[in-house]
Amino acid sequence: MSRRTLKLGAILLGVGGPGQHGTWLSPEIPGNASVDIAWYIARAQAAEAARFDLIFIVDSQFITPDSPNHYLSRLEPLTLLSAVAVHTSHIGLVGTITTSYNSPFNVARRLYSLDHISGGRAGWNVVTSGDAGTAGNYSLDEHYDYPTRYGRALEHVRVAQGLWDSYEEDAFPRDKERGVFLDPGKQHALGHRGQYFAVVGPLNLERSPQGQPVIFQAGDSEEGRELGAAIAEGIFTHAHTLEQAQAFRAEMRERAAAKDRDPDHVLIMPGIFPVIAETDEAARAKEAAILGTKSFDRALRELGRPFGWHDFSQYDLDAPFPEVGGAGDRSFRTQAEAIKKLARVNNYTLRQVVEHQLRATWSGGFVGSPATVADEIERWFSAGAFDGINISVTVPSEFALFTGEVLPILRERGVVRREYDSTTLRGNLGLPIPPNRYSAARAATPALV
Ligand SMILES: Cc1cc2nc3c(=O)[nH]c(=O)nc-3n(C[C@H](O)[C@H](O)[C@H](O)COP(=O)(O)O)c2cc1C
């Protein structure tokens, strides 16, 4: 068996995601970075030159003036990934698509097109949409409750996977001499009638290089974890401490095994934001400077997001954290609950909660000299805290510090591989190509051949 190596993803956040209030002010970042395809292509090419496994595009479809800068104006994930695909050759292309506000046929077709266009590098980050306000953009009065959200998500993915099996590999002889374009016996309608979707099929697109785009998932509730255990080959999450990350990975592997899945085919990849400088002390100073660019007022407004954009500016900052009832129940419920618990356990005022959020970074403690950051990443990886990391990419020179200073150390130690193993995302992540269900059934019953 080949040695387990750390997987690498790059989250492209243009002018700055949640909590990255001052990022766009960097002279290195053009003001229109989040809508400039040349910017995405350049970042993807830099990640590919560093042999990253994938770029990761997060997404949402409901904004207020207080949304993070990158969210206010950004490109649709699969459209931008299709453009990046033709300017790259090996790096995986993972796009976030919500199952709450899409039809499986449409999603299956777009992702499969990306898999064809990219020669087998497409991935799908399955989300259910945390922003409750998204409902208003899709002709609904309110967002789905959790059982519906996650019920739809599971069925949605299963339908898409069914559609991806519409054609067996050799369904198109395209034999001009015999005049045979299609072998109709190798085209299969789906005929799905479920609780949320009814889809006849077949999909009008032949089998793609990966057979099935790689499935990622993000969502941390009990329902979210069960969905991840059922469908995900990669899980996008946050790692707060080594112990919490270890426990999360162990739990997800157990949940997957309980569903008869191979736990090694469920890769846990939290987002992290390393802060690197020549010395540990300089890195800590750099982190303090980054934290210093954050705005208290912006953080107070952003606090409302997990609670369905609840307006926290109406409360006394120095009174105990306010009682907000069920705000958040149909939004980012898990995150809202965690904030309420933080306030309760520590007896925090609203101001203290905001200050806590201001200090929170995605660094996960990966702050220091290149050697320190490499040591920490290796320590967490060896301790089973993650299988890979998704690095938040904003300022190019900061990303270059990671690729130029930290990665060589990890490569030297054999933690990260030196070259791509494959031209497909599955190949590079060590994930098998799922067989076409009809070809597999045919092979299992030779009489049908
Ligand atoms: C690490 C992480 C990343 C997420 N990224 C996205 C995203 O890019 N777009 C989106 O609509 N929802 C995203 N979500 C939201 C989830 O799909 C889900 O709707 C939300 O987390 C609430 O569900 P939960 O309580 O199960 O976590 C993300 C969630 C997590 C935990």
PDBQT file of the ligand as one rigid body, heavy atoms in Angstrom, charges set to zero:
ROOT
HETATM    1  C1  LIG A 501     -17.039  24.273   6.700  1.00  0.00    +0.000 C 
HETATM    2  C2  LIG A 501     -18.378  24.606   6.092  1.00  0.00    +0.000 A 
HETATM    3  C3  LIG A 501     -18.427  25.221   4.838  1.00  0.00    +0.000 A 
HETATM    4  C4  LIG A 501     -19.635  25.541   4.240  1.00  0.00    +0.000 A 
HETATM    5  N1  LIG A 501     -19.644  26.129   3.017  1.00  0.00    +0.000 NA
HETATM    6  C5  LIG A 501     -20.829  26.492   2.459  1.00  0.00    +0.000 A 
HETATM    7  C6  LIG A 501     -20.876  27.158   1.214  1.00  0.00    +0.000 A 
HETATM    8  O1  LIG A 501     -19.844  27.437   0.578  1.00  0.00    +0.000 OA
HETATM    9  N2  LIG A 501     -22.099  27.504   0.717  1.00  0.00    +0.000 N 
HETATM   10  C7  LIG A 501     -23.276  27.229   1.371  1.00  0.00    +0.000 A 
HETATM   11  O2  LIG A 501     -24.345  27.559   0.858  1.00  0.00    +0.000 OA
HETATM   12  N3  LIG A 501     -23.263  26.605   2.549  1.00  0.00    +0.000 NA
HETATM   13  C8  LIG A 501     -22.081  26.236   3.103  1.00  0.00    +0.000 A 
HETATM   14  N4  LIG A 501     -22.080  25.599   4.308  1.00  0.00    +0.000 N 
HETATM   15  C9  LIG A 501     -23.385  25.456   4.976  1.00  0.00    +0.000 C 
HETATM   16  C10 LIG A 501     -23.973  24.079   5.031  1.00  0.00    +0.000 C 
HETATM   17  O3  LIG A 501     -24.336  23.577   3.788  1.00  0.00    +0.000 OA
HETATM   18  C11 LIG A 501     -25.196  24.072   5.933  1.00  0.00    +0.000 C 
HETATM   19  O4  LIG A 501     -26.315  24.602   5.288  1.00  0.00    +0.000 OA
HETATM   20  C12 LIG A 501     -24.973  24.860   7.199  1.00  0.00    +0.000 C 
HETATM   21  O5  LIG A 501     -23.722  24.581   7.716  1.00  0.00    +0.000 OA
HETATM   22  C13 LIG A 501     -25.992  24.517   8.237  1.00  0.00    +0.000 C 
HETATM   23  O6  LIG A 501     -26.010  23.135   8.420  1.00  0.00    +0.000 OA
HETATM   24  P1  LIG A 501     -25.309  22.419   9.638  1.00  0.00    +0.000 P 
HETATM   25  O7  LIG A 501     -26.023  22.857  10.864  1.00  0.00    +0.000 OA
HETATM   26  O8  LIG A 501     -25.499  20.963   9.308  1.00  0.00    +0.000 OA
HETATM   27  O9  LIG A 501     -23.856  22.795   9.653  1.00  0.00    +0.000 OA
HETATM   28  C14 LIG A 501     -20.857  25.255   4.911  1.00  0.00    +0.000 A 
HETATM   29  C15 LIG A 501     -20.799  24.625   6.158  1.00  0.00    +0.000 A 
HETATM   30  C16 LIG A 501     -19.599  24.299   6.752  1.00  0.00    +0.000 A 
HETATM   31  C17 LIG A 501     -19.606  23.624   8.098  1.00  0.00    +0.000 C 
ENDROOT
TORSDOF 0
